[in-house]
Amino acid sequence: MKTARNIAAGLLIAAVGIGTMASTATAATPMNVKIAPYAGTKVKVAKKLKVIVSCSKDCAAKVKVTMITPAGNSTVKGGRNLEANRGWITGMILTNYGVSVLKNHYRFSRLKVAVTGRNLENGTTRKKTKIFRFRLG
């Protein structure tokens, strides 16, 4: 009876220790910022250029989207509070002239997306920049 009680107490102590280590490990993990095209590995040439932005924790995200073409560059900025692991579809809306320029020069054009995410819990920031190529759709 005494050995069974000692084994049960040992298992309880081990379970509490593992639970404490797991909670400190999740609290210490840094926030990750992810950027991806809306569909596929390249951004589709269209009137709306779409990318998905997400954070691994609740964050305030600021986005700067720049379209780089031989005809010139164009930039759009925006921001939003994001819930943890929820995607935000953002991007740039082009004029008809912009769409025609992009269709003619999509091979030499790029879409640069810069995201700054500020963790709402502790205020730390993460910056991530990605450059995407275009595809005809």
N, C-alpha and C positions, 0 to 999 in steps of 0.2 A: 504494500500500500504506500509506503514511504517513497519507494523508487518511482512509482507511477506519478505521485505528486511532484517529485523533483523533475521528472521528464516533462510534465505538463507546464510547470513553472518555467523550465528552460525554453520550451517552445513558445510560450507567451512572451518571454523576454526577447527571443530572437525575432518574433513577428513584429514587436514594437520597434526594435532596432532597425529592421528592414524598412518598415513604414516611415520612420524618421528619416532614413537615408533617402528614400524615394521622394519625400516631400521637399527636402533641401535640394535634391538634384533638379527637380522641376522648377523650383524657385530661382536657381542659379543659372538656368539655361538662358542664353541671350535671345533677343527677338530677331527673327529672320524676316527679310523683305523679299518677296518673289515678284518677278515681272515676266509675263509671257504673252505672246500674240494670242488673239482671240481664237483662232483656229489654225492648227498646223505649226510649222516652225518659222514661217515667214508671214509678214503682214500682207493682207490682200489689198490690191489696188482698188479702191472704191471711194465713194464720197465721204464715208466715215471710216477712218483708220482706227481700229480698235485694238487695245491691249488690256490685259487683266493684271491688276495689282492686288497683292494680299500681304498681310502680316501674320506672324505666328502668334502674336498677342494683341490685345486691344491697343490701337495706335491712332495717332493723328498723322495722316499721310499727305504730303505735298508732292505734286507731280509736275514735271516740266517736260513737255513733249516737243521735240524739234524735228522737223522734216528737212533733210538736207538734200538738195537737188542741184544739178548744174545751173539751173535758172535762178537759184537763190534759196535762202533758208527762211523758214517760217516757224514760229514758236508759240505754244499755248501753255498756260499755267493753270493749275487748279489744286484744290485740297478738299479733304473730307476725313471724318473720323470713321475708322474701320473696326469692326468686331474681329475677334481672333479667328483666323483661318476662313474668313469670308472674302470672296473675290469682289473687286470693284472693276467694272468694265468702263474704261475711260479711253481717251484718245483725242483725235482731232477731226473736225469737220472741214472739208475742203470746198472751195468754190468750184464752179464748172471749169474755169480756167486752170485752177490747181489740179483738178482731176486729169485734164488733157495733158498738162505738162508732165504729170507723174506717169501717165500711160506711155508717153513718148520717151521718157528717161528713167523708167523704173529700174533698169539694170545698173544704173550709175547713181541711184538715189538710196538713201538710208533713213530710218526713223530712229532717233535717239530718245530714250526714255530715262529720265533721272528721277528717282524717288527718294525722298527723305521721310523716314518714319520715326515719330517720337512716341516712345512707350508711355502710355497714360498712367501706369502705376508708379514708375520711378523716374521718368523724365529722360532716360537715355535715348540717344538717337542713333539710327543706322542709315547709311546712305548706300544706294545701289544704282548703277547706271548700266543700261544695256543698249546695244545698237542692233537693229533688225534690218534685214533686207526685205524687198518687196517681191510679190508674185502676182501674176495676172490671174484673175479669178473668173 
